Structures are given as structure tokens and as C-alpha cells.
């Protein structure tokens, strides 16, 4: 909003109206713009790692795996990208043991 209105009004006045610090606006305005190719690379990496884990990798696992492969990601960024891609971590259910149907007892006799 400030970006559009700054041609007509001063940045200082606009920041006061919107209750934003000028330094915060300047930091946001001067931040390095991320290229779309980097974002596409991150999204492809997210999909690849998730697919390789058969859908069980979560944000932390994806972040550490992609960082090991040379694309640094924090777990928070990978979590946001997971939401964007609608990827959900699904853990396999634990192994269930069958209940014993036959009771094995110690043979009667002398105890050793």
C-alpha cells in the first residue's frame, strides 16, 4: 500500500498513518528479491524428498535432507512450502503383535 501511495505522499507520513516504523518499511523494501527459479528449485526438492521417503518425511526431515544436498532450508521454511504444496507427512502405523492363542507352560516336575 505504501509502495503505491509513496508517489503522492512522503514515506514518513504514510508510515505514521499505517503505524509502521520507517526502518521496517525500508528493510522490507530493500530486501533481496528471491528469484522464481530458486523457489522452483526448492519446490522440486521438496517434492523429490517427500516422494523418496514414501510420504513419511516431515518438515524437519525435508529441511535436513535438502540442506545436505546443497539447498539450505530451515524447518520453518520447509513447513511453509509443505503447506503451499499441500504435502502432509504420513507415518506408517506401528507393528501390532498378535495375541497368543496357545499358552506355553513349564513342564511339571522338579524345579532346578
C-alpha atoms as one frame of an Amber mdcrd trajectory, in Angstrom:
protein
   0.000   0.000   0.000   2.795   2.375   0.935   4.609   1.417  -2.241   1.677
   2.651  -4.339   0.984   5.792  -2.318   4.568   6.986  -1.915   4.397   8.833
  -5.240   1.731  11.140  -3.784   2.786  11.289  -0.115   6.013  11.084   1.817
   7.085   7.727   3.193   7.347   9.226   6.680   3.707  10.377   6.626   2.470
   7.056   5.244   4.373   5.075   7.866   2.828   7.218  10.599  -0.671   6.693
   9.190  -0.250   2.921   8.960   1.633   2.768  12.292   4.738   1.176  10.741
   8.317   2.065  11.576  10.153   3.666   8.680  13.130   1.390   9.246  10.866
  -1.674   8.957   9.451  -0.398   5.681  12.934   0.374   4.338  14.202  -3.065
   5.370  11.253  -4.708   3.621  11.641  -2.537   0.528  15.408  -3.155   0.233
  15.305  -6.894   0.950  16.838  -9.098  -1.725  14.203 -10.417  -4.066  14.191
 -14.190  -4.398  14.158 -15.307  -7.976  11.416 -17.610  -9.141  13.982 -20.164
 -10.311  15.215 -20.562  -6.727  11.672 -21.071  -5.499  11.012 -23.629  -8.238
  14.206 -25.419  -7.247  13.062 -25.521  -3.603   9.632 -26.840  -4.572  11.132
 -29.554  -6.784  13.495 -30.562  -3.968  10.576 -30.727  -1.506   8.580 -32.978
  -3.817  11.576 -35.225  -4.520  12.484 -35.727  -0.848   8.853 -36.330   0.105
   8.430 -38.862  -2.713  11.676 -40.669  -1.806  10.500 -41.094   1.780   7.192
 -42.577   0.586   5.327 -39.655   2.124   6.720 -40.063   5.632   9.168 -37.117
   5.693   8.072 -34.109   7.688   9.348 -30.526   7.659  12.426 -31.266   9.779
  13.474 -34.274   7.726  12.928 -32.466   4.440  14.893 -29.458   5.696  17.868
 -31.528   6.844  17.891 -33.675   3.693  17.729 -30.707   1.342  20.455 -28.919
   3.337  22.674 -31.995   2.999  22.039 -31.962  -0.749  23.186 -28.366  -1.059
  19.930 -26.407  -0.848  19.778 -24.835   2.623  16.254 -24.799   4.068  15.075
 -24.176   7.597  12.365 -26.379   9.067  10.030 -23.382   9.197  10.519 -22.586
   5.508  10.065 -26.231   4.570   6.874 -26.281   6.662   5.503 -23.276   4.772
   6.417 -24.871   1.457   4.744 -28.101   2.546   1.540 -26.166   3.214   1.838
 -24.458  -0.142   2.292 -27.790  -1.942  -0.340 -29.458   0.274   2.165 -32.121
   1.334   1.393 -33.984   4.545   3.658 -36.340   6.437   2.028 -39.743   6.910
   3.785 -42.149   9.231   3.267 -45.861   8.777   1.326 -47.449  11.621   3.300
 -49.424  14.172   3.561 -53.185  14.069   0.830 -54.917  16.021   1.628 -58.136
  17.749  -0.876 -60.956  17.688  -2.241 -62.097  20.955  -1.040 -65.562  21.900
  -3.698 -68.202  21.359  -1.790 -71.023  22.992  -0.357 -70.797  26.481   3.000
 -72.484  26.945   3.554 -73.652  30.498   6.602 -75.064  32.171   6.525 -78.862
  32.409   5.606 -80.085  35.844   8.254 -81.889  37.789  11.406 -80.995  39.608
  12.456 -77.419  39.599  16.060 -76.739  39.021
